[in-house]
Amino acid sequence: MSEARRLIERYRSPASSSVPSKLSALMELERLRTSDAVAFLLQVLADRREPAEVRRQIVSWLRNGDVAHAFRARAADSLLDVLRDDLSSDARLQAAQALAEFADLEGVVPTLGAVALDRDESPDLRYSAFISLQCAGPSEACVEVLQRLSQDDLLGPSAEKLLKLWRL
């Protein structure tokens, strides 16, 4: 049995049902970076029945940009799902921050832009989405979002400064 399989079994075992036990297994899986390990981590992230602390750990790992190229699109999709639909405001905030690492992928900039522009969202979440857009750099899609955002009461001044910094 591979090391990844052993850790996945450990994670799933009844003896590892506590959050600290699950986190311990996840952190070992994160270090492996094998296809089995990454696929399992993304599966856990997508499962809203998993403890919030466990899912936050995976988002934190994704935020560090250590995802193999083959898994980047799937990781971004998982983070986008958390950002769009998760009930936990903390998970959504972390997903918005982590998406900066994936801004070059389809759907990321428009979703971050929609969150940053949504006045019904919390200021913290909107600002996190804005910061991820800033990290994305001056792509056409990002500039378009920032131009729209420049009219916003909360983030408009920051968007204008960023556009000037980018000389646009």
DSSP file (Angstrom, degrees, kcal/mol; ACC not computed):
  #  RESIDUE AA STRUCTURE BP1 BP2  ACC     N-H-->O    O-->H-N    N-H-->O    O-->H-N    TCO  KAPPA ALPHA  PHI   PSI    X-CA   Y-CA   Z-CA
    1    1 A M              0   0    0      0, 0.0     5,-0.0     0, 0.0     0, 0.0   0.000 360.0 360.0 360.0 133.4    0.0    0.0    0.0
    2    2 A S     >  -     0   0    0      1,-0.1     4,-2.4     4,-0.0     5,-0.2  -0.222 360.0-112.0 -68.4 161.6    1.4    3.4   -1.0
    3    3 A E  H  > S+     0   0    0      1,-0.2     4,-2.3     2,-0.2     5,-0.2   0.897 119.3  52.0 -60.9 -40.8    2.1    6.1    1.7
    4    4 A A  H  > S+     0   0    0      2,-0.2     4,-2.5     1,-0.2    -1,-0.2   0.935 109.7  48.3 -62.1 -46.2   -0.8    8.2    0.3
    5    5 A R  H  > S+     0   0    0      1,-0.2     4,-2.6     2,-0.2    -2,-0.2   0.902 110.5  52.2 -60.9 -41.1   -3.2    5.3    0.5
    6    6 A R  H  X S+     0   0    0     -4,-2.4     4,-2.3     1,-0.2    -1,-0.2   0.918 111.9  45.5 -61.6 -43.8   -2.1    4.5    4.1
    7    7 A L  H  X S+     0   0    0     -4,-2.3     4,-2.6     2,-0.2    -2,-0.2   0.869 111.3  52.4 -69.6 -36.2   -2.7    8.2    5.1
    8    8 A I  H  X S+     0   0    0     -4,-2.5     4,-2.2     2,-0.2    -2,-0.2   0.925 111.0  47.5 -64.2 -43.8   -6.1    8.3    3.3
    9    9 A E  H  X S+     0   0    0     -4,-2.6     4,-1.2     2,-0.2    -2,-0.2   0.902 111.3  51.4 -62.8 -40.7   -7.1    5.1    5.2
   10   10 A R  H  < S+     0   0    0     -4,-2.3     3,-0.5     1,-0.2     6,-0.2   0.921 109.4  50.5 -61.5 -43.1   -5.8    6.7    8.4
   11   11 A Y  H  < S+     0   0    0     -4,-2.6    -2,-0.2     1,-0.2    -1,-0.2   0.907 114.3  44.1 -59.9 -42.6   -7.9    9.8    7.7
   12   12 A R  H  < S+     0   0    0     -4,-2.2    -1,-0.2    -5,-0.1    -2,-0.2   0.612  89.7 108.4 -80.5 -13.1  -11.0    7.8    7.1
   13   13 A S  S >< S-     0   0    0     -4,-1.2     3,-1.8    -3,-0.5    -3,-0.0  -0.339  77.0-123.7 -70.0 146.9  -10.6    5.4   10.1
   14   14 A P  G >  S+     0   0    0      0, 0.0     3,-1.3     0, 0.0    -1,-0.1   0.813 111.7  63.0 -56.9 -30.9  -13.0    5.8   13.0
   15   15 A A  G 3  S+     0   0    0      1,-0.3     3,-0.3     2,-0.1     6,-0.1   0.731 102.6  50.8 -67.7 -20.2  -10.0    6.2   15.3
   16   16 A S  G <  S+     0   0    0     -3,-1.8    -1,-0.3    -6,-0.2     6,-0.1  -0.011  72.9 114.0-104.6  28.7   -9.1    9.4   13.4
   17   17 A S    <   +     0   0    0     -3,-1.3    -1,-0.2     4,-0.1    -2,-0.1   0.673  52.0  94.3 -77.0 -14.5  -12.5   11.0   13.6
   18   18 A S  S  > S-     0   0    0     -3,-0.3     4,-2.3    -4,-0.1     5,-0.2  -0.442  84.8-119.8 -75.3 152.9  -11.2   13.9   15.8
   19   19 A V  H  > S+     0   0    0      1,-0.2     4,-3.0     2,-0.2     5,-0.2   0.922 112.5  52.7 -59.8 -46.4  -10.2   17.1   14.1
   20   20 A P  H  > S+     0   0    0      0, 0.0     4,-2.1     0, 0.0    -1,-0.2   0.896 110.4  48.5 -58.8 -37.9   -6.6   17.0   15.3
   21   21 A S  H  > S+     0   0    0      2,-0.2     4,-2.0     1,-0.2    -2,-0.2   0.915 112.7  47.5 -66.2 -42.3   -6.2   13.4   14.0
   22   22 A K  H  X S+     0   0    0     -4,-2.3     4,-2.5     1,-0.2    -1,-0.2   0.919 111.7  50.6 -64.3 -43.0   -7.7   14.4   10.6
   23   23 A L  H  X S+     0   0    0     -4,-3.0     4,-2.6     1,-0.2     5,-0.2   0.892 107.7  53.7 -62.7 -39.2   -5.4   17.5   10.4
   24   24 A S  H  X S+     0   0    0     -4,-2.1     4,-1.5    -5,-0.2    -1,-0.2   0.935 111.2  44.7 -60.6 -47.0   -2.3   15.3   11.2
   25   25 A A  H  X S+     0   0    0     -4,-2.0     4,-2.1     1,-0.2    -2,-0.2   0.899 113.0  52.0 -64.3 -40.7   -3.1   13.0    8.4
   26   26 A L  H  X S+     0   0    0     -4,-2.5     4,-2.8     1,-0.2    -2,-0.2   0.914 106.1  52.9 -63.4 -42.8   -3.8   15.9    6.0
   27   27 A M  H  X S+     0   0    0     -4,-2.6     4,-1.2     1,-0.2    -1,-0.2   0.864 110.1  48.4 -64.2 -34.3   -0.6   17.6    6.7
   28   28 A E  H  X S+     0   0    0     -4,-1.5     4,-1.0    -5,-0.2    -1,-0.2   0.894 111.2  50.6 -69.6 -39.0    1.3   14.4    5.9
   29   29 A L  H >X S+     0   0    0     -4,-2.1     4,-1.4     1,-0.2     3,-0.6   0.897 105.1  57.4 -63.3 -40.1   -0.7   14.1    2.7
   30   30 A E  H 3< S+     0   0    0     -4,-2.8    -1,-0.2     1,-0.2    -2,-0.2   0.870 103.9  52.8 -59.3 -37.1    0.1   17.6    1.8
   31   31 A R  H 3< S+     0   0    0     -4,-1.2    -1,-0.2     1,-0.2    -2,-0.2   0.795 102.8  59.0 -70.0 -27.7    3.8   16.9    1.9
   32   32 A L  H << S-     0   0    0     -4,-1.0    -1,-0.2    -3,-0.6    -2,-0.2   0.923  75.5-169.5 -68.9 -44.7    3.5   13.9   -0.4
   33   33 A R     <  +     0   0    0     -4,-1.4     2,-0.1     1,-0.2    -3,-0.1   0.712  30.4 148.5  59.3  23.9    2.1   15.8   -3.4
   34   34 A T     >  -     0   0    0     -5,-0.3     4,-2.8     1,-0.1     5,-0.3  -0.420  63.7-108.6 -80.0 164.0    1.3   12.6   -5.2
   35   35 A S  H  > S+     0   0    0      1,-0.2     4,-2.4     2,-0.2     5,-0.2   0.895 121.0  50.8 -61.7 -38.7   -1.7   12.5   -7.5
   36   36 A D  H  > S+     0   0    0      2,-0.2     4,-2.0     1,-0.2    -1,-0.2   0.923 112.1  47.2 -61.8 -43.7   -3.6   10.3   -5.0
   37   37 A A  H  > S+     0   0    0      2,-0.2     4,-2.5     1,-0.2    -2,-0.2   0.939 114.3  45.0 -65.3 -47.9   -2.9   12.7   -2.2
   38   38 A V  H  X S+     0   0    0     -4,-2.8     4,-2.4     1,-0.2     5,-0.2   0.916 112.2  51.9 -65.0 -43.1   -3.9   15.8   -4.1
   39   39 A A  H  X S+     0   0    0     -4,-2.4     4,-1.8    -5,-0.3    -1,-0.2   0.907 111.6  47.6 -59.8 -41.1   -7.0   14.2   -5.5
   40   40 A F  H  X S+     0   0    0     -4,-2.0     4,-2.5    -5,-0.2    -2,-0.2   0.918 109.3  52.8 -67.3 -42.7   -8.0   13.2   -2.0
   41   41 A L  H  X S+     0   0    0     -4,-2.5     4,-2.3     1,-0.2    -2,-0.2   0.910 110.5  47.9 -59.1 -42.3   -7.3   16.7   -0.5
   42   42 A L  H  X S+     0   0    0     -4,-2.4     4,-1.8     1,-0.2    -1,-0.2   0.855 109.8  53.1 -68.2 -33.8   -9.5   18.3   -3.2
   43   43 A Q  H  X S+     0   0    0     -4,-1.8     4,-0.8    -5,-0.2    -2,-0.2   0.912 109.6  48.1 -65.0 -42.7  -12.3   15.7   -2.5
   44   44 A V  H >< S+     0   0    0     -4,-2.5     3,-0.8     1,-0.2     6,-0.3   0.913 109.3  53.5 -64.3 -42.6  -12.1   16.6    1.3
   45   45 A L  H 3< S+     0   0    0     -4,-2.3    -1,-0.2     1,-0.2    -2,-0.2   0.887 107.7  50.9 -59.4 -39.0  -12.3   20.3    0.4
   46   46 A A  H 3< S+     0   0    0     -4,-1.8     2,-1.0    -5,-0.1    -1,-0.2   0.670  90.9  89.4 -73.4 -16.6  -15.4   19.8   -1.7
   47   47 A D    X<  -     0   0    0     -3,-0.8     3,-1.9    -4,-0.8    -1,-0.1  -0.722  58.3-168.0 -89.3 103.7  -17.2   17.9    1.1
   48   48 A R  T 3  S+     0   0    0     -2,-1.0    -1,-0.2     1,-0.3     4,-0.1   0.588  82.5  70.3 -69.2  -8.7  -19.0   20.4    3.3
   49   49 A R  T 3  S+     0   0    0      2,-0.1    -1,-0.3    -5,-0.1     3,-0.1   0.648  78.9  97.7 -80.3 -14.2  -19.6   17.7    5.9
   50   50 A E  S <  S-     0   0    0     -3,-1.9     5,-0.1    -6,-0.3    -6,-0.0  -0.414  93.4 -87.5 -71.4 150.5  -15.9   17.8    6.8
   51   51 A P     >  -     0   0    0      0, 0.0     4,-2.1     0, 0.0     3,-0.5  -0.262  32.0-123.6 -59.3 143.9  -14.9   20.0    9.7
   52   52 A A  H  > S+     0   0    0      1,-0.2     4,-2.7     2,-0.2     5,-0.2   0.869 110.9  56.5 -56.7 -39.7  -14.3   23.7    8.9
   53   53 A E  H  > S+     0   0    0      1,-0.2     4,-1.7     2,-0.2    -1,-0.2   0.878 107.2  49.4 -62.0 -37.3  -10.8   23.5   10.4
   54   54 A V  H  > S+     0   0    0     -3,-0.5     4,-1.6     2,-0.2    -1,-0.2   0.931 112.4  46.2 -67.1 -46.7   -9.9   20.6    8.1
   55   55 A R  H  X S+     0   0    0     -4,-2.1     4,-2.3     1,-0.2    -2,-0.2   0.879 109.8  54.8 -65.9 -37.4  -11.2   22.4    5.0
   56   56 A R  H  X S+     0   0    0     -4,-2.7     4,-2.7     1,-0.2    -1,-0.2   0.888 104.1  55.5 -62.4 -38.2   -9.3   25.6    6.0
   57   57 A Q  H  X S+     0   0    0     -4,-1.7     4,-2.1     1,-0.2    -1,-0.2   0.904 108.5  47.5 -60.7 -41.2   -6.1   23.7    6.2
   58   58 A I  H  X S+     0   0    0     -4,-1.6     4,-2.5     2,-0.2    -1,-0.2   0.909 110.9  50.6 -68.4 -41.3   -6.5   22.5    2.6
   59   59 A V  H  X S+     0   0    0     -4,-2.3     4,-2.2     1,-0.2    -2,-0.2   0.916 109.6  52.2 -60.9 -41.9   -7.4   26.0    1.5
   60   60 A S  H  X S+     0   0    0     -4,-2.7     4,-0.9     1,-0.2    -1,-0.2   0.905 109.2  49.4 -60.5 -42.1   -4.2   27.3    3.2
   61   61 A W  H ><>S+     0   0    0     -4,-2.1     5,-0.8     1,-0.2     3,-0.8   0.919 111.2  49.0 -63.3 -43.7   -2.2   24.6    1.4
   62   62 A L  H ><5S+     0   0    0     -4,-2.5     3,-1.6     1,-0.2     5,-0.2   0.855 104.4  60.7 -63.6 -34.0   -3.6   25.6   -1.9
   63   63 A R  H 3<5S+     0   0    0     -4,-2.2    -1,-0.2     1,-0.3    -2,-0.2   0.774  92.9  65.6 -65.4 -26.0   -2.9   29.2   -1.1
   64   64 A N  T <<5S-     0   0    0     -4,-0.9    -1,-0.3    -3,-0.8    -2,-0.2   0.528 107.5-124.7 -77.2  -4.1    0.8   28.4   -0.9
   65   65 A G  T < 5 +     0   0    0     -3,-1.6    -3,-0.1    -4,-0.2    -2,-0.1   0.745  68.4 132.9  73.5  24.3    0.8   27.6   -4.6
   66   66 A D      < +     0   0    0     -5,-0.8     2,-0.5     2,-0.0    -1,-0.1   0.061  30.9 124.3 -95.4  26.0    2.3   24.1   -4.2
   67   67 A V        -     0   0    0     -5,-0.2     5,-0.1    -6,-0.1    -5,-0.0  -0.737  65.3-116.2 -92.8 129.8   -0.2   22.4   -6.5
   68   68 A A    >>  -     0   0    0     -2,-0.5     3,-2.1     1,-0.1     4,-0.6  -0.264  27.9-112.6 -59.8 148.3    1.1   20.4   -9.5
   69   69 A H  G >4 S+     0   0    0      1,-0.3     3,-1.1     2,-0.2     4,-0.5   0.848 115.2  62.0 -52.8 -38.4    0.1   21.8  -12.8
   70   70 A A  G 34 S+     0   0    0      1,-0.2    -1,-0.3     2,-0.1     4,-0.2   0.719 110.4  39.9 -62.9 -20.7   -2.1   18.8  -13.6
   71   71 A F  G <> S+     0   0    0     -3,-2.1     4,-2.7     1,-0.1    -1,-0.2   0.419  86.1  96.5-108.9  -0.2   -4.3   19.7  -10.6
   72   72 A R  H <X S+     0   0    0     -3,-1.1     4,-2.8    -4,-0.6     5,-0.2   0.915  85.4  47.4 -60.7 -45.7   -4.4   23.5  -10.9
   73   73 A A  H  > S+     0   0    0     -4,-0.5     4,-2.4     1,-0.2    -1,-0.2   0.917 114.6  46.6 -63.4 -42.8   -7.8   23.6  -12.7
   74   74 A R  H  > S+     0   0    0     -4,-0.2     4,-2.2     2,-0.2    -1,-0.2   0.896 112.7  50.1 -66.2 -39.2   -9.4   21.2  -10.4
   75   75 A A  H  X S+     0   0    0     -4,-2.7     4,-2.4     2,-0.2    -2,-0.2   0.926 110.8  49.2 -64.1 -44.0   -8.0   23.1   -7.4
   76   76 A A  H  X S+     0   0    0     -4,-2.8     4,-2.8    -5,-0.2    -2,-0.2   0.915 109.8  51.6 -61.8 -42.9   -9.3   26.4   -8.7
   77   77 A D  H  X S+     0   0    0     -4,-2.4     4,-2.2     2,-0.2    -1,-0.2   0.902 109.8  49.9 -60.5 -41.0  -12.7   24.9   -9.3
   78   78 A S  H  X S+     0   0    0     -4,-2.2     4,-1.9     2,-0.2    -1,-0.2   0.919 112.6  46.6 -63.9 -43.0  -12.9   23.6   -5.8
   79   79 A L  H  X S+     0   0    0     -4,-2.4     4,-2.8     2,-0.2    -2,-0.2   0.892 110.3  53.1 -66.7 -39.0  -11.9   27.0   -4.4
   80   80 A L  H  X S+     0   0    0     -4,-2.8     4,-2.6     2,-0.2     5,-0.2   0.897 107.3  52.3 -62.3 -39.6  -14.4   28.7   -6.7
   81   81 A D  H  X S+     0   0    0     -4,-2.2     4,-2.6     2,-0.2     5,-0.4   0.920 110.6  47.4 -61.4 -43.4  -17.1   26.4   -5.3
   82   82 A V  H  X S+     0   0    0     -4,-1.9     4,-2.0     1,-0.2    -2,-0.2   0.939 113.2  48.6 -62.5 -46.7  -16.1   27.4   -1.7
   83   83 A L  H  < S+     0   0    0     -4,-2.8    -2,-0.2     1,-0.2    -1,-0.2   0.898 119.0  38.4 -61.4 -41.6  -16.1   31.1   -2.6
   84   84 A R  H  < S+     0   0    0     -4,-2.6    -1,-0.2    -5,-0.2    -2,-0.2   0.872 132.5  15.3 -77.5 -37.8  -19.5   30.9   -4.3
   85   85 A D  H  < S+     0   0    0     -4,-2.6    -3,-0.2    -5,-0.2    -2,-0.2   0.497  83.6 117.8-125.0  -4.3  -21.5   28.6   -2.1
   86   86 A D     <  -     0   0    0     -4,-2.0     6,-0.1    -5,-0.4    -4,-0.0  -0.410  50.0-148.3 -75.0 145.6  -19.9   27.9    1.3
   87   87 A L  S    S+     0   0    0     -2,-0.1     2,-0.6     4,-0.0    -1,-0.1   0.720  76.2  89.1 -80.4 -22.6  -21.8   28.9    4.4
   88   88 A S     >  -     0   0    0      1,-0.2     4,-2.1    -6,-0.1     5,-0.2  -0.665  62.4-159.5 -81.7 118.9  -18.7   29.7    6.3
   89   89 A S  H  > S+     0   0    0     -2,-0.6     4,-2.3     1,-0.2    -1,-0.2   0.859  94.1  54.6 -65.5 -33.5  -17.6   33.3    5.9
   90   90 A D  H  > S+     0   0    0      2,-0.2     4,-2.4     1,-0.2    -1,-0.2   0.911 107.5  49.0 -65.9 -42.0  -14.1   32.4    7.0
   91   91 A A  H  > S+     0   0    0      1,-0.2     4,-2.3     2,-0.2    -2,-0.2   0.907 112.0  49.0 -63.8 -41.2  -13.9   29.6    4.3
   92   92 A R  H  X S+     0   0    0     -4,-2.1     4,-2.4     2,-0.2    -2,-0.2   0.907 110.3  51.3 -64.4 -41.8  -15.1   32.0    1.7
   93   93 A L  H  X S+     0   0    0     -4,-2.3     4,-1.8     1,-0.2    -2,-0.2   0.930 112.4  45.4 -61.1 -47.1  -12.5   34.7    2.8
   94   94 A Q  H  X S+     0   0    0     -4,-2.4     4,-2.7     1,-0.2    -1,-0.2   0.874 110.9  53.4 -66.3 -36.8   -9.7   32.2    2.6
   95   95 A A  H  X S+     0   0    0     -4,-2.3     4,-2.0     2,-0.2    -1,-0.2   0.914 106.9  52.1 -64.3 -41.5  -10.8   30.9   -0.8
   96   96 A A  H  < S+     0   0    0     -4,-2.4     4,-0.3     1,-0.2    -1,-0.2   0.907 112.8  45.5 -60.1 -41.3  -10.8   34.4   -2.2
   97   97 A Q  H >< S+     0   0    0     -4,-1.8     3,-1.3     1,-0.2     4,-0.3   0.910 111.9  50.9 -68.1 -42.3   -7.3   34.9   -0.9
   98   98 A A  H >< S+     0   0    0     -4,-2.7     3,-1.7     1,-0.3     4,-0.2   0.807  95.6  71.1 -66.4 -29.5   -6.1   31.5   -2.3
   99   99 A L  G >< S+     0   0    0     -4,-2.0     3,-1.6     1,-0.3    -1,-0.3   0.654  76.8  80.2 -66.3 -13.8   -7.6   32.2   -5.7
  100  100 A A  G X  S+     0   0    0     -3,-1.3     3,-1.0    -4,-0.3    -1,-0.3   0.855  88.9  56.6 -57.2 -33.4   -4.8   34.7   -6.3
  101  101 A E  G <  S+     0   0    0     -3,-1.7    -1,-0.3    -4,-0.3    -2,-0.2   0.625 112.6  40.8 -71.3 -13.1   -2.6   31.7   -7.1
  102  102 A F  G X  S+     0   0    0     -3,-1.6     3,-2.2    -4,-0.2    -1,-0.2   0.144  73.6 119.0-122.4  17.6   -5.0   30.6   -9.8
  103  103 A A  T <   +     0   0    0     -3,-1.0     6,-0.4     1,-0.3    -1,-0.1   0.676  69.2  65.1 -64.8 -16.9   -6.0   33.9  -11.5
  104  104 A D  T 3  S+     0   0    0     -3,-0.1    -1,-0.3    -4,-0.1     2,-0.2   0.552  87.5  91.7 -80.7  -6.1   -4.6   32.8  -14.8
  105  105 A L  S X> S-     0   0    0     -3,-2.2     3,-1.6     1,-0.1     4,-0.6  -0.614  90.8 -87.7 -94.4 151.4   -7.3   30.1  -15.0
  106  106 A E  T 34 S+     0   0    0      1,-0.2    -1,-0.1    -2,-0.2    -2,-0.1  -0.238 107.8  12.8 -56.9 133.1  -10.7   30.4  -16.7
  107  107 A G  T 3> S+     0   0    0     -4,-0.1     4,-1.4    -3,-0.1    -1,-0.2   0.192  98.8  98.1  90.8 -16.0  -13.5   31.7  -14.4
  108  108 A V  H <> S+     0   0    0     -3,-1.6     4,-2.8    -6,-0.2     5,-0.2   0.973  83.1  43.3 -73.2 -53.6  -11.3   32.9  -11.6
  109  109 A V  H  X S+     0   0    0     -4,-0.6     4,-2.8    -6,-0.4     5,-0.2   0.923 114.5  49.9 -61.8 -45.6  -11.0   36.6  -12.4
  110  110 A P  H  > S+     0   0    0      0, 0.0     4,-2.3     0, 0.0    -1,-0.2   0.896 113.4  46.8 -60.2 -37.3  -14.7   37.0  -13.3
  111  111 A T  H  X S+     0   0    0     -4,-1.4     4,-2.1     2,-0.2    -2,-0.2   0.925 113.0  47.7 -70.8 -43.1  -15.8   35.3  -10.1
  112  112 A L  H  X S+     0   0    0     -4,-2.8     4,-2.7     1,-0.2    -1,-0.2   0.906 112.8  51.2 -60.7 -40.2  -13.4   37.4   -7.9
  113  113 A G  H  X S+     0   0    0     -4,-2.8     4,-2.2    -5,-0.2    -2,-0.2   0.908 107.2  51.9 -63.3 -42.2  -14.7   40.5   -9.7
  114  114 A A  H  X S+     0   0    0     -4,-2.3     4,-0.9     2,-0.2    -1,-0.2   0.895 112.5  46.1 -61.9 -39.8  -18.3   39.6   -9.0
  115  115 A V  H >< S+     0   0    0     -4,-2.1     3,-0.7     2,-0.2     6,-0.2   0.934 112.3  49.8 -68.5 -45.4  -17.5   39.2   -5.3
  116  116 A A  H 3< S+     0   0    0     -4,-2.7    -2,-0.2     1,-0.2    -1,-0.2   0.849 114.6  45.5 -61.9 -33.7  -15.5   42.4   -5.2
  117  117 A L  H 3< S+     0   0    0     -4,-2.2     2,-0.9    -5,-0.2    -1,-0.2   0.620  87.2 102.4 -83.9 -13.9  -18.4   44.3   -6.9
  118  118 A D    X<  -     0   0    0     -4,-0.9     3,-1.7    -3,-0.7     8,-0.1  -0.607  52.2-167.6 -80.7 105.2  -21.1   42.7   -4.8
  119  119 A R  T 3  S+     0   0    0     -2,-0.9    -1,-0.2     1,-0.3    -4,-0.0   0.623  84.5  65.4 -68.6 -12.7  -22.2   45.4   -2.2
  120  120 A D  T 3  S+     0   0    0      2,-0.1    -1,-0.3     3,-0.0     2,-0.1   0.605  87.0  88.1 -83.3 -12.0  -24.1   42.7   -0.3
  121  121 A E  S <  S-     0   0    0     -3,-1.7    -6,-0.0    -6,-0.2    -5,-0.0  -0.428  94.2 -89.5 -80.7 161.2  -20.9   40.8    0.5
  122  122 A S     >  -     0   0    0      1,-0.1     4,-2.5    -2,-0.1     5,-0.2  -0.370  31.7-120.2 -67.8 148.8  -18.9   41.7    3.6
  123  123 A P  H  > S+     0   0    0      0, 0.0     4,-2.6     0, 0.0     5,-0.2   0.875 113.6  55.2 -57.3 -37.3  -16.2   44.4    3.2
  124  124 A D  H  > S+     0   0    0      2,-0.2     4,-2.3     1,-0.2     5,-0.2   0.922 110.0  44.7 -62.9 -43.8  -13.5   41.8    4.3
  125  125 A L  H  > S+     0   0    0      2,-0.2     4,-2.3     1,-0.2    -1,-0.2   0.919 113.8  49.7 -67.3 -42.9  -14.6   39.4    1.6
  126  126 A R  H  X S+     0   0    0     -4,-2.5     4,-2.2     1,-0.2    -2,-0.2   0.914 112.1  48.3 -60.9 -42.8  -14.8   42.1   -1.1
  127  127 A Y  H  X S+     0   0    0     -4,-2.6     4,-2.7    -5,-0.2    -1,-0.2   0.897 109.4  52.4 -66.5 -40.1  -11.4   43.4   -0.1
  128  128 A S  H  X S+     0   0    0     -4,-2.3     4,-2.1     2,-0.2    -1,-0.2   0.910 109.9  48.9 -62.0 -41.4   -9.9   39.9   -0.2
  129  129 A A  H  X S+     0   0    0     -4,-2.3     4,-1.9     2,-0.2    -1,-0.2   0.908 111.0  51.0 -63.3 -40.9  -11.3   39.4   -3.7
  130  130 A F  H  X S+     0   0    0     -4,-2.2     4,-2.4     2,-0.2    -2,-0.2   0.923 108.3  51.3 -61.2 -45.3   -9.8   42.8   -4.7
  131  131 A I  H  X S+     0   0    0     -4,-2.7     4,-2.3     1,-0.2    -1,-0.2   0.888 108.8  51.3 -61.8 -38.9   -6.4   41.9   -3.4
  132  132 A S  H  X S+     0   0    0     -4,-2.1     4,-1.3     2,-0.2    -1,-0.2   0.875 108.7  51.4 -66.1 -35.6   -6.5   38.6   -5.4
  133  133 A L  H  X S+     0   0    0     -4,-1.9     4,-0.8     2,-0.2    -2,-0.2   0.905 108.2  52.3 -64.4 -40.7   -7.3   40.7   -8.5
  134  134 A Q  H >< S+     0   0    0     -4,-2.4     3,-0.9     1,-0.2    -2,-0.2   0.918 108.4  50.2 -60.1 -44.1   -4.4   42.9   -7.7
  135  135 A C  H 3< S+     0   0    0     -4,-2.3    -1,-0.2     1,-0.2    -2,-0.2   0.781 100.0  67.2 -64.5 -26.8   -2.1   39.8   -7.5
  136  136 A A  H 3< S-     0   0    0     -4,-1.3    -1,-0.2    -3,-0.2    -2,-0.2   0.794 100.3-141.1 -66.3 -28.0   -3.5   38.6  -10.8
  137  137 A G    <<  -     0   0    0     -3,-0.9     2,-2.2    -4,-0.8    -1,-0.1  -0.208  39.7 -39.3  87.8 175.8   -1.9   41.5  -12.6
  138  138 A P  S    S+     0   0    0      0, 0.0    -1,-0.1     0, 0.0     2,-0.1  -0.286  74.2 153.5 -81.2  57.3   -3.1   43.7  -15.5
  139  139 A S     >  -     0   0    0     -2,-2.2     4,-2.7     1,-0.1     5,-0.2  -0.389  58.8-107.6 -73.3 163.0   -4.8   41.1  -17.7
  140  140 A E  H  > S+     0   0    0      1,-0.2     4,-2.1     2,-0.2     5,-0.1   0.917 120.6  47.6 -58.1 -45.1   -7.7   42.4  -19.9
  141  141 A A  H  > S+     0   0    0      1,-0.2     4,-1.9     2,-0.2    -1,-0.2   0.889 112.9  48.6 -65.1 -39.6  -10.3   40.7  -17.7
  142  142 A C  H  > S+     0   0    0      2,-0.2     4,-2.6     1,-0.2    -2,-0.2   0.911 110.2  50.4 -68.9 -42.2   -8.8   42.1  -14.5
  143  143 A V  H  X S+     0   0    0     -4,-2.7     4,-2.5     1,-0.2    -1,-0.2   0.907 108.7  53.3 -62.1 -41.5   -8.5   45.6  -15.9
  144  144 A E  H  X S+     0   0    0     -4,-2.1     4,-1.8    -5,-0.2    -1,-0.2   0.920 110.7  46.4 -59.6 -44.5  -12.2   45.5  -17.0
  145  145 A V  H  X S+     0   0    0     -4,-1.9     4,-2.6     1,-0.2    -2,-0.2   0.927 112.4  50.2 -63.8 -44.7  -13.2   44.5  -13.5
  146  146 A L  H  X S+     0   0    0     -4,-2.6     4,-1.5     1,-0.2    -2,-0.2   0.860 106.8  54.8 -65.5 -34.8  -11.1   47.2  -11.9
  147  147 A Q  H  < S+     0   0    0     -4,-2.5     4,-0.3     2,-0.2    -1,-0.2   0.917 112.3  43.4 -63.4 -41.7  -12.5   49.8  -14.2
  148  148 A R  H >< S+     0   0    0     -4,-1.8     3,-1.3     1,-0.2    -2,-0.2   0.892 112.9  53.2 -67.1 -38.6  -16.0   48.8  -13.0
  149  149 A L  H >< S+     0   0    0     -4,-2.6     3,-2.1     1,-0.3    -1,-0.2   0.730  90.0  76.7 -69.7 -22.2  -14.8   48.7   -9.5
  150  150 A S  T 3< S+     0   0    0     -4,-1.5    -1,-0.3     1,-0.3    -2,-0.2   0.688  90.8  57.0 -64.5 -16.1  -13.4   52.2   -9.6
  151  151 A Q  T <  S+     0   0    0     -3,-1.3    -1,-0.3    -4,-0.3     2,-0.2   0.473  85.0 108.6 -89.2  -3.4  -17.0   53.5   -9.3
  152  152 A D    <>  -     0   0    0     -3,-2.1     4,-1.5     1,-0.1     7,-0.1  -0.523  68.0-139.6 -80.0 139.2  -17.5   51.6   -6.0
  153  153 A D  T  4 S+     0   0    0     -2,-0.2    -1,-0.1     2,-0.2    -4,-0.0   0.889  99.7  36.5 -63.1 -40.4  -17.7   53.6   -2.8
  154  154 A L  T  4 S+     0   0    0      1,-0.1     4,-0.2     2,-0.1    -1,-0.1   0.945 134.2  18.0 -80.9 -50.9  -15.6   51.1   -0.8
  155  155 A L  T  > S+     0   0    0     -6,-0.1     4,-2.6   -39,-0.1     5,-0.2   0.474  96.7  96.8-104.8  -3.9  -13.0   49.8   -3.2
  156  156 A G  H  X S+     0   0    0     -4,-1.5     4,-2.8     1,-0.2     5,-0.2   0.917  84.0  48.6 -55.2 -51.2  -13.1   52.5   -5.9
  157  157 A P  H  > S+     0   0    0      0, 0.0     4,-2.2     0, 0.0    -1,-0.2   0.901 114.1  47.1 -58.9 -39.6  -10.2   54.6   -4.7
  158  158 A S  H  > S+     0   0    0     -4,-0.2     4,-2.2     2,-0.2    -2,-0.2   0.901 111.9  50.3 -67.5 -40.1   -8.0   51.5   -4.4
  159  159 A A  H  X S+     0   0    0     -4,-2.6     4,-2.4   -10,-0.2    -1,-0.2   0.914 110.5  49.8 -63.7 -42.5   -9.0   50.3   -7.8
  160  160 A E  H  X S+     0   0    0     -4,-2.8     4,-2.2    -5,-0.2    -2,-0.2   0.921 111.0  49.2 -62.1 -44.1   -8.2   53.7   -9.3
  161  161 A K  H  X S+     0   0    0     -4,-2.2     4,-2.5    -5,-0.2    -1,-0.2   0.897 111.2  49.9 -62.4 -40.2   -4.8   53.7   -7.7
  162  162 A L  H  X S+     0   0    0     -4,-2.2     4,-2.3     2,-0.2    -1,-0.2   0.916 109.3  50.5 -66.6 -42.3   -4.1   50.2   -8.9
  163  163 A L  H  <>S+     0   0    0     -4,-2.4     5,-3.1     2,-0.2    -1,-0.2   0.898 112.3  48.1 -61.9 -39.2   -5.0   51.1  -12.5
  164  164 A K  H ><5S+     0   0    0     -4,-2.2     3,-1.4     3,-0.2    -2,-0.2   0.904 109.3  53.0 -66.4 -40.8   -2.8   54.2  -12.3
  165  165 A L  H 3<5S+     0   0    0     -4,-2.5    -2,-0.2     1,-0.3    -1,-0.2   0.888 110.2  47.2 -60.5 -39.0    0.1   52.0  -10.9
  166  166 A W  T 3<5S-     0   0    0     -4,-2.3    -1,-0.3    -5,-0.2    -2,-0.2   0.465 117.1-121.3 -79.5  -1.3   -0.4   49.7  -13.8
  167  167 A R  T < 5       0   0    0     -3,-1.4    -3,-0.2    -5,-0.2    -2,-0.1   0.893 360.0 360.0  61.1  44.8   -0.4   52.8  -16.1
  168  168 A L      <       0   0    0     -5,-3.1    -4,-0.2    -6,-0.1    -5,-0.1   0.366 360.0 360.0-119.1 360.0   -3.9   52.1  -17.5
